[in-house]
Amino acid sequence: MAEPFPYRRIAVVGTTGSGKSTLAESIAHRLHIPHVELDALFWQPDWKETPQEVMRPRVEAFTRGPAWVTDGNYSFCRDLIWSRAQAVIWLDYTLPLILWRLWRRTWQRALQREILWETNYERLWPQFFSKDSIFLWALQTYGRRRKNYAALYASGTYPHLKLYHFKSPREMEAWLRSWDSVSGC
């Protein structure tokens, strides 16, 4: 019989649209620990960015706790998170899947006028037809993230971290379901 998930300081990473926030929320709920979306700390009203010198203390304060889940890819505060984390969960899905998920999520958020981080909401035109497009961002960062995360883990910079590397949602969901049989989640 497998043991219950032993880690209580967890970072969830992956390309935009991979499902980081959804997974992190689920883990936090199952383990009864706090969760923070790094985007929620970063994005101010009207899509203004939080300066690094303000964001890092926010991340530092959150990760000071004994148990938490973060999700996001902010490299300028990765050292704070990864040095304190016990496990990193990397959602390394295919680009077509990520683009499909982004397309579906963008339409849903825009049509429902879902509020994101303060007073922000996604508008269709900029997401599809501007230099600030989330799709363009995903295309620009996909390969870089895959290389960076593989290199970071292989480098041994964070030898204390347990890596969970999922290449498909099915693989991740099976892993998450396996908790149910051992922990009663």
N, C-alpha and C positions, 0 to 999 in steps of 0.2 A: 504494500500500500504506500502511495506517495505521501510525503509530508505536506502540511499546509504551507502556503507561500511564506517564507521566513523573513522577507525584507519589508522594511517600513519607511525607507527613504528611497524613492523611486523617481527616475527621470524618464519620460516618454518622449522620443524624438522620431523624426521622419519628415519627409517632404510635405509641404503644404497640401492639404486635402487627403492625407493618408489616414486620418482618423485618430490623431493623437489625443485630442480633447475628449472625444467619446470614450476611448479606452481608459484614459487617465481618470475620468469621472467614474467609470465603472469600477476600476481598481480601488479608488478612494472610498466608494460606497461599500464595496465588499469588505474592505479592511477597516472601515470606520476611522479613516484618517483624513486630514485636510488635503485639499487639492487647489492648485492655482494654475490658471492659464497664464503663461508669460505674456501673451498678447493683452490680457486684461491689465497687466502692470505697465505695459508699454504704450498702448493706444489711449490718447486723451481725446476729449471731444473734438469733433471736426477733423478726425484722423491726424491729429498732431502727435508727433513722436515724443516720447519721454526721453530726455537726455540720459546718456549712460551714467553720468555722475548722480542722477536721481534714481535710476532703475536699479543699479547694483546694490545700494543699501536696502531697497525693497526686497530684492531677491535674497540678500544676506539675512535679513530679518526672518523671512519665511522659512528658509532652510536651516535656521538655527534650532528649530523644533526637533523633537525626537522622532516624529513620524510625519511624512508628507509625500505627495505626488505632484510633480510639475509636468507640464507639457509645453514644448516649444524648442526653438532652434537658435536662440540668441547667443552667438559665439562670444560676445563680449562679457557674458556672465556665466558661461559654461564652467569656468574654473571653480566658481562658488558652488554650483550645483553638483558637478561631478565629483569634486573632492569630498563632499558630504554624503552623496548618494551611496546606496549599497547596491543598487541594480539600475541598469539602463535597458529600456525596452525600445528597440529600433524597429519601426514599421518601414520596411524596405520593399514596397510594392512596386509593380510595374507602372511605367508612365501612362499607358492607356487607361489603366484602372484609376489612377489618381486624377487624370483629366476628366474622366467620366464622373467621378465623385464630386469634383469641383464644379462641373457643369450643373449637376443636380442640386448641390448645396447652394450655389449662387442663385439659381432660379428660385428656389424655395425661400431663401432669405430675402431676396428682393421683392418677390410677390407678397410675402407676408409682412414685409417691412420690419423684420426682426431686428431688435436693438442689440448692438454689439458694443461691449466695453464703453460704458458711459452713455453717449448719445449718438453713436455712429450706426449707420446701416449701409448695406451694400446697395449700390445702384447698378442697374444692368449695363448702361452705356459704358461707364468707365471700366467695368470688369471685362468687357469684351473688346472695346475699341479705344484703349488709351495706353500710354506708357506705364500706367499704374495698374494694369490688368493683373489679376491674381493668376490668370492662366500664363501670362508672360513670365511672371515671377516663378511659377512652378517649372516652366520650361528652362529658365535661366539657372535655377538652383538645383534641379534634380540630379544631374551628373556630379556636380560639385559636392552635394551632401553625401551621396553614396561613397565617393572617394574619401571625403574627410572623415566620415564615421568609421569606415573600415580602417583607415590609417591611424586614427586616434586610438581605436581599440588595440590594433596590432602594435602600436608604439610602446605599450606598457606604461604609459604615463599615469594611468589610473588602474593599477594592478588589483586593487581591492574590489573593483566593480564586477558584478555578475552581469553578463550580457545575454539578453534574450533577443534574438535576431529573427524576425518573422518576415518571410517573403510573400506571404499571401494572407488575406483575411481568414481564410479557412484554417490555416495553420495557427493563427493567433486565437481564433475562436475556440478551437479544440483545446488549446493550452488553457484558456480561461475557463472552459467547461470542466476541465480536469480538477479545478479547485473545488467545484461543487461536491464531488464525491469524497474529498478528503477533509474539507473544512466546514461543510454544512452551510456554505455561503448561499 
